[in-house]
Amino acid sequence: MKKIRQNVIRFLRKYQMDYLDIEMDATVDAFLSEMQRGLAGRKSTLDMIPTYIEVGADIPANKRVIAIDAGGTNFRVATVYFDDQKKAVMENLRLYKMPGLRQEVGKDEFFRIMAGCLKGVAHIAENIGFCFSYAVEMFPNKDGRLIRFSKEVKAQEVVGQLIGENLNRALASMGLGGDKHIVLLNDAVATLLAGVRYKNKTYDSYIGFILGTGTNACYVEKNSQLKKIEALEPSKSQIINTESGNFGRCHRGKIDISFDKSTANPGVHKFEKMFSGAYLGGLYLRTIQKACTENMFSTHVAGSLWEMSRLETKDMSEFLQYPYGENLLSNVCKQGKIEDTLTLYYAADRLTERAAKLTAINLSATAIKSGQGADPTRPICIVAEGTTFYQMKTLKSRIEFYLKQYLENKLGIYYEIISVDNATLIGAAIAGLTN
């Protein structure tokens, strides 16, 4: 077993794909540099998008709002209100597929599909909180213009369009009213807002973090640091959407680079493609297929791996959980030897370790930039959301290991990770009611 493990490590190091190829301090420093450049309006791979949304606004009781969550895979719609105890009550929850996920759609069809999903609830409320999980340039009226899609969504005509304005236009064309007050926000921002309303503990500040189909982070920043926008009240703060999935100064391996070229949007969201749910399985498949070319698997197993055109992150996770169970990769290994199982396992395990380290780099830089968390009795609250974060085998515990070692032990920055059920919908509802 030791020899097989060493062979896998040697192979990964050869292609610069191991977690040891990533230097924590240097990458955090590069991340912080990109954050600062983005806030100043200088060229940066981090957009550092102002949201014009503050933290802590009072939520009106018993007023309904339409909440939308347009994610990497699903498009969810619900109505939400907060009772006298400010507990969220969710009604009329519906689940649809995100338009443009299977095939290219035009602008009009994209918004028409979205408006159609609101047909059953459009009459219930005039306010809409719209969690739109893509890079958007925000404006003070809380509408936003799409900068780019990620997560393999195919709707290029929508790039450059105002999301709220076009949704209202589509609603009007369907006789559903075209004068809704729409507040647009990112999934990380919605997640942060959902965590703020939990007052059972005092926190120094908040970070919203997503690691599901894609990845992103947001935090609370002083307006005085936001040099690229004039006429902001310097004594106030607002949530900044970092668009961290697009970070472009992380060390990438040779297989990362070739995999990026095979995606629907090569050259963008390079960081996200190294570890988020939409990509990790595909990156792992490309890695083990490369290993086939170096005779690291027996003949039958190598043949089956080469025949695979797609591998989901959940397949990778299931194999790590049950390497001798009944799943896609374990069944492939049954054609070969125990050495095949171990080689596949070690490769998946090392890529998972790398994913944890990259996630910790993202969170560490964001926590440092917030300037908070020095008091252990008032830690930074990291509100984390996403199936990859919580369901990928051992990923969360490894992330916490890196954060403990780096943020707390080395830098003296304290944090606590919490989870909020339906965070993106609840955060969208809060935004729709308070803006």
C-alpha positions in Angstrom: 0.0 0.0 0.0 2.8 2.4 0.8 4.4 1.9 -2.6 1.1 2.5 -4.3 0.5 5.7 -2.3 4.0 6.9 -3.2 3.4 6.2 -6.9 0.2 8.3 -6.8 2.0 11.2 -5.0 4.9 11.0 -7.5 2.4 11.1 -10.4 0.5 14.1 -8.9 3.6 16.0 -8.1 4.9 15.4 -11.7 1.8 17.2 -13.0 1.8 19.7 -10.1 -1.7 18.5 -9.0 -0.9 17.6 -5.3 -1.9 19.7 -2.4 1.7 20.1 -1.4 2.3 22.1 -4.7 0.1 24.9 -3.2 1.8 27.2 -0.7 -0.7 28.6 1.8 1.0 31.8 2.8 1.9 32.9 -0.7 -1.6 32.1 -2.1 -3.3 33.9 0.8 -1.1 36.9 0.1 -1.9 36.8 -3.6 -5.6 36.6 -2.7 -5.4 39.6 -0.4 -3.6 41.6 -3.1 -6.3 40.8 -5.7 -9.0 41.8 -3.2 -7.3 45.2 -2.5 -6.8 45.8 -6.2 -10.5 45.0 -6.9 -11.7 47.4 -4.2 -9.6 50.1 -5.7 -10.9 49.6 -9.2 -7.6 48.3 -10.5 -7.2 45.3 -12.8 -7.9 42.2 -10.7 -9.2 38.7 -11.1 -11.5 39.4 -8.1 -14.4 41.6 -9.1 -15.0 42.8 -5.4 -18.6 43.8 -6.3 -20.4 46.3 -4.1 -23.9 45.1 -3.2 -25.2 48.3 -1.6 -26.7 46.0 1.0 -26.0 46.7 4.7 -26.1 44.2 7.5 -28.6 44.4 10.4 -31.7 46.1 8.9 -34.9 45.4 10.8 -37.1 42.8 9.1 -40.9 43.7 8.9 -43.1 41.1 10.5 -45.8 39.1 8.6 -45.2 40.7 5.2 -44.8 38.3 2.3 -42.1 38.5 -0.3 -41.3 36.3 -3.3 -37.9 34.6 -2.9 -36.0 33.2 -5.9 -32.9 31.2 -5.9 -31.2 30.7 -9.3 -28.4 28.4 -8.6 -26.0 26.3 -10.6 -28.5 23.4 -11.1 -31.9 24.4 -9.7 -34.2 27.4 -10.0 -36.2 27.6 -6.8 -39.2 29.8 -6.0 -41.1 30.4 -2.7 -43.0 32.9 -0.8 -41.6 33.8 2.7 -42.7 35.9 5.6 -41.3 36.4 9.1 -43.6 35.9 12.1 -43.8 38.0 15.3 -40.7 36.2 16.6 -38.9 36.8 13.3 -39.0 33.1 12.4 -39.0 32.5 8.7 -42.2 30.8 7.3 -41.8 29.4 3.8 -44.7 28.7 1.5 -45.3 27.7 -2.1 -41.9 26.2 -2.6 -41.3 25.0 -6.1 -38.2 23.5 -7.8 -37.3 23.9 -11.5 -34.2 23.4 -13.6 -32.0 26.4 -14.2 -32.6 27.6 -17.8 -29.6 27.2 -20.1 -28.2 24.2 -18.2 -28.8 21.6 -20.9 -28.5 23.7 -24.1 -28.0 27.3 -25.3 -31.0 29.6 -24.8 -31.5 33.1 -26.1 -32.1 36.2 -23.9 -35.9 36.3 -24.4 -36.3 32.5 -23.7 -34.1 32.7 -20.6 -36.3 35.3 -18.9 -39.5 33.9 -20.3 -38.7 30.5 -18.6 -37.9 32.3 -15.3 -41.1 34.4 -15.5 -43.1 31.2 -16.1 -41.8 29.7 -12.9 -43.4 32.7 -11.0 -46.9 32.1 -12.5 -48.3 30.6 -9.3 -47.0 33.2 -6.9 -46.7 36.5 -8.8 -50.0 37.8 -7.4 -48.9 37.2 -3.7 -46.3 40.0 -3.3 -44.9 43.0 -5.0 -41.4 42.6 -3.6 -39.0 40.0 -5.0 -35.7 39.0 -3.4 -33.7 37.4 -6.3 -30.7 35.3 -5.4 -28.8 35.1 -8.7 -25.7 33.0 -8.3 -23.5 34.6 -11.0 -21.2 37.5 -11.4 -23.3 40.7 -11.6 -22.3 44.4 -11.6 -24.7 45.8 -9.0 -26.3 49.2 -9.0 -27.7 51.3 -6.1 -31.3 50.5 -7.1 -30.4 46.8 -6.4 -30.7 45.7 -10.0 -27.6 44.2 -11.7 -26.0 43.6 -15.0 -24.7 40.1 -15.7 -20.9 40.1 -16.1 -20.5 36.4 -17.0 -22.0 33.0 -16.5 -20.3 30.1 -14.7 -21.2 26.6 -13.8 -21.7 25.7 -17.5 -24.9 27.7 -18.0 -25.3 28.4 -21.7 -27.1 31.7 -22.3 -24.6 34.1 -23.8 -27.2 36.6 -25.0 -28.0 37.3 -21.3 -24.4 38.6 -20.6 -24.5 42.4 -20.3 -28.3 42.4 -19.5 -30.0 43.9 -16.5 -31.5 40.9 -14.7 -34.3 42.5 -12.7 -35.4 44.8 -15.5 -35.6 41.9 -18.0 -37.5 39.7 -15.6 -40.1 42.5 -15.0 -40.4 42.8 -18.8 -41.0 39.1 -19.2 -43.6 39.1 -16.3 -45.4 42.0 -18.1 -45.5 40.1 -21.4 -47.1 37.1 -19.6 -49.7 39.3 -17.9 -48.1 38.8 -14.4 -47.4 42.4 -13.7 -44.2 44.1 -14.7 -43.6 46.5 -11.8 -42.2 44.2 -9.1 -39.6 45.7 -6.8 -36.7 43.3 -7.4 -33.7 43.2 -5.2 -30.8 41.2 -6.8 -28.1 39.6 -4.7 -25.6 36.8 -5.0 -26.0 33.4 -3.2 -23.0 34.1 -0.9 -24.7 37.4 0.1 -28.0 35.7 0.7 -26.3 33.1 2.8 -24.6 35.8 4.9 -27.9 37.6 5.5 -29.6 34.4 6.6 -26.9 34.0 9.2 -27.1 37.5 10.6 -30.7 37.1 11.9 -29.6 34.3 14.3 -28.9 36.4 17.4 -28.2 33.6 19.8 -24.5 34.5 19.8 -22.5 37.7 19.4 -20.2 37.7 16.3 -17.6 40.3 15.3 -18.5 40.1 11.6 -19.9 37.7 9.0 -18.7 35.8 5.9 -21.1 34.2 3.5 -19.5 31.2 1.8 -20.8 28.9 -1.0 -19.2 25.6 -2.0 -21.7 23.6 -4.0 -22.0 23.5 -7.8 -19.7 26.6 -7.8 -17.9 28.6 -5.1 -17.9 32.2 -3.8 -17.4 34.3 -0.7 -18.6 37.6 0.6 -17.9 39.7 3.7 -18.6 43.0 5.3 -16.3 45.9 4.3 -16.0 49.5 5.3 -17.1 51.9 2.6 -13.9 53.9 3.2 -12.0 50.9 1.7 -14.2 50.9 -1.4 -12.0 53.3 -3.4 -13.6 52.6 -6.8 -16.9 54.2 -5.8 -17.3 57.8 -4.8 -20.0 59.4 -2.7 -20.4 56.5 -0.3 -20.9 57.3 3.4 -17.4 56.4 4.7 -18.6 55.6 8.3 -20.9 52.9 7.0 -20.3 49.3 5.7 -21.7 47.0 3.1 -21.5 43.5 1.9 -18.8 42.9 -0.8 -19.3 40.0 -3.2 -15.7 38.9 -4.0 -16.6 36.5 -6.9 -13.8 34.4 -5.5 -14.4 31.5 -8.0 -12.6 33.7 -10.5 -9.4 34.1 -8.5 -6.6 33.8 -11.1 -3.3 33.8 -9.1 -3.5 30.3 -7.6 -0.9 27.8 -8.7 -2.5 25.4 -11.2 -1.3 22.1 -12.3 -0.9 20.9 -15.9 -4.1 18.8 -15.7 -6.0 21.9 -14.3 -4.9 23.8 -17.3 -5.9 21.1 -19.9 -9.2 20.5 -18.0 -10.1 24.3 -18.1 -9.7 24.3 -21.9 -12.4 21.5 -22.1 -15.0 23.5 -20.2 -17.8 25.7 -21.7 -16.1 28.9 -20.5 -12.3 28.3 -20.7 -10.1 30.9 -19.1 -12.5 32.1 -16.5 -13.4 30.9 -13.0 -10.1 29.0 -12.9 -10.1 28.8 -9.1 -13.6 27.4 -9.0 -12.7 24.7 -11.5 -10.1 23.3 -9.2 -12.5 22.2 -6.4 -16.2 23.1 -6.8 -18.9 20.5 -7.3 -19.5 21.3 -11.0 -15.9 20.5 -11.8 -14.1 18.4 -9.3 -15.5 15.1 -10.6 -14.5 16.0 -14.2 -11.0 17.1 -13.0 -10.6 13.8 -11.2 -11.6 11.9 -14.3 -9.1 13.7 -16.4 -6.4 13.0 -13.8 -7.0 9.3 -13.6 -7.3 9.1 -17.4 -3.9 10.7 -17.5 -2.7 8.1 -15.0 -3.9 5.4 -17.5 -1.3 6.7 -20.0 1.4 6.0 -17.5 0.2 2.4 -16.9 -0.9 2.9 -13.4 -4.0 0.7 -13.8 -4.5 -2.9 -15.0 -5.7 -3.3 -18.6 -9.5 -3.8 -18.0 -9.7 -1.0 -15.5 -7.8 1.4 -17.7 -10.1 0.5 -20.6 -13.2 1.3 -18.6 -11.8 4.5 -17.3 -10.9 5.6 -20.9 -14.5 4.9 -22.0 -15.9 7.3 -19.4 -17.0 10.6 -20.9 -18.2 12.1 -17.7 -17.8 11.7 -13.9 -19.7 13.6 -11.3 -18.3 14.9 -8.1 -20.9 12.8 -6.2 -19.4 9.6 -8.0 -16.0 10.6 -6.6 -17.4 11.1 -3.1 -19.4 7.8 -3.2 -16.2 5.9 -4.1 -14.3 7.5 -1.3 -17.1 6.6 1.1 -17.5 3.0 -0.2 -14.5 1.9 -2.3 -15.8 -1.7 -2.2 -19.5 -0.9 -2.4 -21.9 -0.6 -5.3 -21.0 2.6 -7.2 -19.6 3.6 -10.5 -15.9 3.5 -9.7 -16.0 0.6 -7.3 -17.7 -1.5 -10.0 -15.0 -0.5 -12.5 -12.3 -1.7 -9.9 -14.0 -5.1 -9.6 -12.6 -5.8 -13.1 -9.1 -5.5 -11.8 -7.0 -5.8 -8.7 -6.8 -4.3 -5.3 -4.0 -2.1 -6.6 -6.5 -0.4 -8.9 -8.8 0.4 -6.1 -6.0 1.8 -4.0 -4.6 3.9 -6.8 -8.1 5.4 -7.5 -8.6 6.0 -3.8 -5.3 7.8 -3.1 -5.8 10.0 -6.2 -9.3 11.0 -5.1 -8.1 11.5 -1.5 -5.2 13.8 -2.4 -7.5 15.9 -4.7 -10.0 16.2 -1.9 -7.1 17.3 0.4 -6.2 19.9 -2.2 -9.8 21.1 -2.4 -9.9 21.6 1.4 -6.6 23.6 1.3 -7.9 25.8 -1.5 -11.2 26.4 0.3 -9.3 27.3 3.5 -7.2 29.8 1.5 -10.3 31.5 0.2 -11.9 31.7 3.7 -8.6 32.8 5.4 -8.0 35.7 3.0 -11.6 36.8 3.4 -11.4 36.7 7.2 -8.1 38.6 7.2 -9.5 41.2 4.9 -12.5 41.8 7.2 -10.2 43.0 9.9 -12.3 41.2 12.6 -12.1 38.1 14.8 -9.2 38.9 17.1 -11.5 38.5 20.2 -12.2 34.8 20.8 -15.5 35.7 22.6 -16.7 37.5 19.4 -15.5 35.3 16.5 -16.2 35.8 12.8 -19.4 33.9 11.8 -18.8 31.9 8.6 -22.2 31.0 7.2 -21.5 28.1 4.9 -23.8 26.6 2.3 -23.5 24.0 -0.4 -23.7 20.3 -1.0 -20.0 19.9 -1.8 -19.0 21.6 1.5 -21.2 19.4 3.6 -21.5 16.1 1.7 -18.1 15.5 0.0 -16.5 12.9 2.2 -14.1 14.4 4.8 -13.9 17.8 3.0 -15.5 19.9 5.8 -13.3 18.4 8.6 -10.2 19.0 6.5 -11.2 22.6 5.8 -11.6 23.1 9.5 -8.2 21.6 10.1 -6.5 24.1 7.8 -8.5 27.0 9.3 -7.6 26.0 12.8 -3.9 25.7 12.0 -3.6 28.9 9.9 -6.3 31.3 11.0 -6.5 30.6 14.7 -3.2 29.1 15.7 -0.9 31.2 13.4 -2.8 34.5 13.0 -5.0 34.6 16.1 -8.2 35.1 14.1 -11.2 33.3 15.6 -14.2 32.0 13.6 -17.2 29.7 13.9 -18.9 27.9 11.0 -22.7 27.7 11.0 -25.3 26.3 8.7 -28.8 27.8 8.0 -31.5 25.7 6.4 -32.7 27.2 3.1 -30.1 30.0 3.6 -30.3 31.4 0.0 -34.1 31.6 -0.1 -34.3 33.1 3.4 -31.5 35.6 2.7 -33.2 36.6 -0.6 -36.4 37.1 1.3 -34.6 39.3 3.9 -33.0 41.4 1.1 -36.4 41.8 -0.7 -38.1 43.0 2.5 -35.4 45.4 3.8 -34.2 47.1 0.6 
